[in-house]
Amino acid sequence: MLTKEQNDELTQVGPGKPMGELLRHYWYPVAFSADLPLGHTKGVRLLGENFTIYRDGEGTLGMIDELCPHRMASMTYGIVEKCGLRCAYHGWLFDETGACIDQPAEPDSSQFKDRVTVGAYPVEEMGGLLWTYIGREPVPYLPRFDVYVMDGVRDCGWAEIPCNWLQVMENSVDPHHVEWLHGYYFEYLGNKEGFEAPKAFQKKHEKVAFDEFEYGIIKRRLLEGQSEEDDDWKVGHPLMFPYGMRVGGAGNDQMQIRVPIDDTHTWIAFYSCHHPGEDHPVDDPNEVTAYELPWKRDDGTIVTDYIEGQDIMAWVTQGPVTDRTREHIGKSDLGVVKLRRMFKEQLARVAAGEDPIGVEREPHEIIELPCEKNKFGAGGGFATAWLEMGSSRYSPQLDRLRSIYQNAFQAAS
Amino acid sequence: MAPAEGRPQLQILAGGPGDRHHWLKRHDAEDQQRHLADRPRLCPWCGRSYGEGIIVEYWTADTRVFHCWCSACRRAAEVSRADRVITHHLEH
């Protein structure tokens, strides 16, 4: 249980709010590369602010404030030039640094354009995603986490959901929910609706642990029948502060991304790199197969017969922002307690003018993250269950993924 | 319906008979008030106010625990009420 003031502080992500300032120390993915071919724009909403991202005629990526500083019309409807983006309303042209380089209706002799700029933000491309940073300078390096730069086949289901990002993050330090939501509830639903639920998720948790590390919190679980030498305990997997979780197993390495759009909306994405066995295909590292996840039926009910749909149900039904003044958490929620404390610790660092954890100030090629391989002790069966009963079942390349795993299993046997 | 023999009659705290929803809300409100009244004010490590820190209340069995973090000394503490201390005697 928290006070209303503490709940507000932890969940308000807009500019000028303490959490908003903390979150502005990190890079965020805001589009897929494929969504932005040459000469296109896209509207972006991030941390309660609106922007326009574009790729101009020379291939230069830019992201600027959405509203033109002239008469405040949206630049998302702008005209993409060879160099820069021109407002459709009166033709003011801006480049990727935010400089105004043309004001066609002003007198030729006017220097007015030199007085006008628009907010501009760096954009980088990695793993088929477009990343941006909207915080203060100096701009940190974009962290090259392993999943985004390793060889394999990339696949990403995504959705925009109507709730605060923190309720998604708290789920990442709540190991017991797996046993219930993805175990017993899945089995219950399967019995009711006539399908077979995956068994790997039903094992009882004997103990859980949470260890801080330089990028967040490593979560460990010891399931019934396991020993401390099993991957789930010995290696575990990390919550990536402040908006991700790295998971994986049996050749599927995944980053679960939760980008705060604003206080009450979150862009979630399940970004996988499939590379089972030794002889797996390797796609272009800048391409990812992306698809929107269906999570809500026409009648408003939530689709819960797949793993991520169950999670979405648990996150969204808490409401736009969970009222933590009414909750009753217990001993099994200590991961949640630890995460809230970590956010508060990092808020204090930012208030003191320090960098929070995970802000990269050194150049690097790849950041390898700890992550179990043999998840839930289920071996290759985990990958199959994840493909068929998880969000990958909606992938347009599902048949290809199936065959990649079948080939890997056959080669191994 | 008459109460079972030997058990006190349920006291209706709000609304009329059957107003269970209202009663539950009242119960929630009581826990919120207890949280506000009981949350520690001062850090047991450095004695300064928890004003800028965080206090998360959780339950272990029927004990309320306040997990506290102090922004002044950057240390954490867990505070709970200790009504009973159980120990054992060394051989003597």
HADDOCK unambig.tbl for C-alpha pairs under 7 A between the chains (distance, minus, plus):
assign (segid A and resid 1 and name CA) (segid B and resid 56 and name CA) 5.61 0.50 0.50
assign (segid A and resid 1 and name CA) (segid B and resid 57 and name CA) 4.86 0.50 0.50
assign (segid A and resid 1 and name CA) (segid B and resid 58 and name CA) 6.62 0.50 0.50
assign (segid A and resid 2 and name CA) (segid B and resid 55 and name CA) 6.84 0.50 0.50
assign (segid A and resid 2 and name CA) (segid B and resid 56 and name CA) 5.57 0.50 0.50
assign (segid A and resid 2 and name CA) (segid B and resid 57 and name CA) 6.79 0.50 0.50
assign (segid A and resid 325 and name CA) (segid B and resid 32 and name CA) 6.37 0.50 0.50
assign (segid A and resid 326 and name CA) (segid B and resid 28 and name CA) 6.31 0.50 0.50
assign (segid A and resid 326 and name CA) (segid B and resid 32 and name CA) 6.70 0.50 0.50
assign (segid A and resid 328 and name CA) (segid B and resid 58 and name CA) 6.57 0.50 0.50
assign (segid A and resid 329 and name CA) (segid B and resid 58 and name CA) 4.92 0.50 0.50
assign (segid A and resid 329 and name CA) (segid B and resid 59 and name CA) 6.22 0.50 0.50
assign (segid A and resid 330 and name CA) (segid B and resid 58 and name CA) 5.03 0.50 0.50
assign (segid A and resid 330 and name CA) (segid B and resid 59 and name CA) 4.52 0.50 0.50
assign (segid A and resid 330 and name CA) (segid B and resid 60 and name CA) 5.72 0.50 0.50
assign (segid A and resid 331 and name CA) (segid B and resid 58 and name CA) 6.90 0.50 0.50
assign (segid A and resid 331 and name CA) (segid B and resid 59 and name CA) 6.27 0.50 0.50
assign (segid A and resid 331 and name CA) (segid B and resid 60 and name CA) 5.28 0.50 0.50
assign (segid A and resid 337 and name CA) (segid B and resid 56 and name CA) 6.55 0.50 0.50
assign (segid A and resid 341 and name CA) (segid B and resid 54 and name CA) 6.77 0.50 0.50
assign (segid A and resid 341 and name CA) (segid B and resid 69 and name CA) 6.74 0.50 0.50
assign (segid A and resid 344 and name CA) (segid B and resid 54 and name CA) 6.68 0.50 0.50
assign (segid A and resid 348 and name CA) (segid B and resid 71 and name CA) 6.53 0.50 0.50
